[in-house]
Amino acid sequence: MTKAELIERVYKDNKLRGLPRVAIAEMVDSVFDLLAKGIMKDGKFTYPGFGAFNLKKRKERKGRNPQTGKTITIKAHKTITFRPAPTLKQSLR
């Protein structure tokens, strides 16, 4: 699903019939901005029934350039992991 598709589905939701698409788009942007800020600040964001996003620090490591075979150093960096809630995992079966 793309951002535009998400906005369209929220727009068509009966609970939000009175809101224009522009307001819904701003709301979606705001939710994702707050989610990202929450992960960066607290190191995690959990939504019951959906899952948890966690900030993970990766150590510096050695890698290999697949084109040349040359050994390279991959710098330490942060990434985000997602762990689905058990109810979400069950619904995928």
N, C-alpha and C positions, 0 to 999 in steps of 0.2 A: 504494500500500500504506500502510495506517495503522500506527501504533505497535502497536495490539492485534493486527493481522494479522501483523506481524513477530514479535511474541512468540509467537504461536500456531504460526507456521511453525518457529521455532527450537525450540519445545517438542516438536513432532512429528518433528524431526530425529532420526534413529536414534543419532547420536553422543552426544546429551545425554539419553537416556531416563530416567536416574535423578534428574534435577533437577526440582523443582516449578516451576510457572509463576511463583510469586512470586520465586524465586531468579533465574529467567531474566529477568523484568522488571527486577529490580535490576541485573543484568548489562548489559542493553541500555541502561538509564539511565546506568550508569557509563561505558560505552563512548562514548556520545554526549557526556557531560559532559567526558570526557578529550579527545575530538576537538575540542570547542569551545575548551577551555583551551589545547590545543596550537596551534590556529590563532591564537588571540589572543597567545600567547607568542612563537611562532616565525614567525608570518605565513604559515604553510602547513602542510598535512597531505597526505601522499601515501600512497596505498595501491596498490601495484603490481597491475596488471591491472584496476583499477577506475578510478582517476583521481586528480586533485589538487585540493584546496581551497586557495585563496589569498586572503589578506586584501588588499583593494584600497582605497586612499584616493582618494576623489573630491573634486575641488576645488569650491569655491563656484561657482555658475553662475546665470544668469538663466533663468527659466522663465515660463510663462504659465498663469494660472488658466483652464481651459477653460470654466468657467461664465460668468465675467465678462470674460475677455479681458485682465484686468489683469496687468501684468508683476510677477513676484515674484522674490525671491532664494531660491534653494535652498541651504541651508547646506552646508558641507563635512562629509563624513561618511565612515565606513568601511563597507564591504560585503564580502561573501564571494562569490568567483567559483568555478566548478567547471569543470575541463577533463577530459573523459573520456579514459581511456587508449586507445591504438589498438586493443587487443584488445576492449575494451568497445564501441567504435564499430563494429568489424567485426561483432560479434555482433548488432548492431541491424539489419543489412541483410537 
